[in-house]
Amino acid sequence: MKREFFEPVLGIDFGTSNSAAALIDADGQLRVMPLDGLKAAMPTALFFSNETHSTLFGSEAMQAYLSGEEGRLMRAIKSLLGSKLMDEQTVVNGQAISFFDIVVLFFKELKARSEAHLGQPITRAMLGRPVHFVDDDRERDDLAQATLGRAALEAGFTHIDFQLEPIAAAFDFEQRITKETSVLVVDIGGGTSDFTVIKLDPKHRKNTERASDILATTGVHIGGTDFDRLLNLSHVMPLLGYKHIGPSGRLVPNSVFFDLTTWHLIHHAYSRKNMHFARELWTSYADQTLHKRLIDVLEDQQGHRILANVETAKINCSVSHEGAAVDLDFLDRALHPVITPASMGESLAQSLDQVVQCALQCVAASGLASVDVVYLTGGSSALQPLMDALQLAMPQATLMPGDRFGGVAAGLAYAGAVATLELSA
């Protein structure tokens, strides 16, 4: 039955790499917002064009940057939440703007696109948050959530609530089960990996109080952007001199390579100071071809393009279970570094072990000997080395892939609808 005076709650999964939104409409139906053309998942990216002085979002932002249009690309801005950088100023199109205001711009666009699709204003939001924005620092973690909420309010929302992202994913999965099930939710996002052990039951779907069903939550600050950085360092950066031994027998200083492989730090590598430092590194190289490639990448500001192509190769390798080449034709057509299942597993082994250990800690903290289902969600949950490691660690559980990009947003929508019912009761 359609409810009168219904006020929708927009579930927002503001991700490090991608964002999504969904809501439950007046008929009780899930409606996923097509934020990026017809696609639900929208890259969490903004591009400030020097040519048109406009701001592009999502895929349009990435395409403009990768096409060579002059401007500034901002991605992985969620990674700055909880840090002092959030209130610092950066220059785009000749004007200073804080990173906080850039987050607000993204939220305003997400809100506007959702309202255009729904055909009415949206003032309520249920925001997802990781188990830990910042590991082992409660003060910074609280600051990150407060900053996220403040950005949503500045963007025009008047009422906001928060829900842990893995719990939201569990609520989405609960819509599809027929009996009581113990579940370990594995949410591998762009910046964090979060875990929840929860008892799900179709009879509990409309319950507003679910605290007794949540048995444990854990999280670690490792995610898809970390995997991209590690694969970039192991497969591409050696072609620019990473781990290269110079005439003195010493390694080339590595700070420039770490900046070039970290989404939200790439622009630092292009500063006048860092460019001067990189040019002076020529004396540290035994092979000047490597140094020339490094300077070409910095002068042409190709860091984001390389990282995007590493991410594409990572995905292709995971899907095909075969080697996938990283496209470097724009740099040197003779270069074809290949990410294979074996090399991916080797490059990511230490990080994946941390992720799996955190998952096992969650199960141990729940008091259960094992869980029935391991439910996978998040953009990087389809990595085959990760799935293999989880199955090996929990052989008695059924691994069940979920909606990688939309599951959390859907769960937030269900949580928001239940909360609204409680308020109107």
C-alpha positions, 0 to 999 in steps of 0.5 A: 500500500502506498504511504501518504506524506512519505519522505524518502531516505536516500541511502548513500554509499560514499566510497573511496573509488565509487559511490552509489545511492538508493532508496525505498519508495512510497510503494516499498520498492527499492529504487537504485539511483542511476548516478552515472548515466544508466549506471548505478555506481559512479566513480568518486571523482571530480575534474576541474577543467581549465578549458571550460572552467566547469566541474565534471563528475564520475565517469565524465571526470575520468574521461576528461582527464584521460583524454588529455584535457587540461585540468585537475582530477580529484579522486579518493577524496574519502581518504582525507576524512579524519586528516588535517588535509580536509581543511587545507586549501588547494588551487583549481582553475586559479582559485583556492578551495578546501578539500572539504568543499570539494567533498560538499561539491560531490555530495551536492551533485549526487543529491541533484542527480538522485532528485532529478531521477526521483522527481522530488526533493530529498532531505533525509540521508542514511550515510554509510561509514566503514568500521574504522575510518582511521585505524587505532585512533578514535579521535580521528575516526570520530572527526571523520564521521563528523566531517562526512555528516557536516558535508552532507548537511552543507550539500542540502540534506537536513536529516542524516543518520549513519550505519556501518557499511558491512551491516548495511550490506547484511541488510541487503542480503537479508532480503534474499534469504529464507531462513535464519543464517549466520553471515560474515559480511566481507566488504572490501571497499576502495579504502577499507576492508570491513567485517560483520558477523550477524544473524540474519532472519527474514522475520527480522527485516522490519525490526528497528532494533537489531543490536542483538543480531550483530555479533561482532564487527572489525575493520582494517584500513586496507582496500582496493586503492591499496591493491592498485598501489601495490600492483603499480609499484610491483609492475609499472614503477620499476620501469621508471626506476623504482628499486633501481640500483644506481652507480653508487650501489644505492637504490633510487629514492622512493618517495616520488614513486609512493606519491605517483601510486597513491590516488590522493597524493599524485598531484603532490608529485607535480609540484615545482619542488618535487619536479626539481627533486625528480630531475636532480635524481638523474645522478642516482640512475645507472640507466638514464632511460628509466629516469627519462620515463619518470620525468615524462610521466611527471611532466605530462602528469600521467600518474592518474592514467597509469593508476587507472590502467593498473586498476583496469588490468587488475579487474581484467585479470580477476575476471578472466583468471589470465594475464592482463597487460597494463596499457602504457602505449602513451608512454612507450609502446614497447612496454607491456607489463602483465599482471598475472594471477600469480604475480597479483597474488605475490604482490598482494600477499601481505595485504590480503593476509591482513584482510583475512586475519581481520575477517577471522578475528571478527568470527572469533569475536562473535563467539561462533565456531564458524559461520554459514555464509561469507557474503562478499561485497565492495568493489574489490571483493571479486579479487580471486586471490582474496576469494581463494584465501577466504575459502581456505581460511573458512572451508566450512562456509559458503562463499557468496558474491553479492552486488559489488557496487550497489549492495551497501547503498541498497542496505542503507536504503532498507535501514533508512526506510525502517528508521522512518517507519519507527519515527512515524509509528 
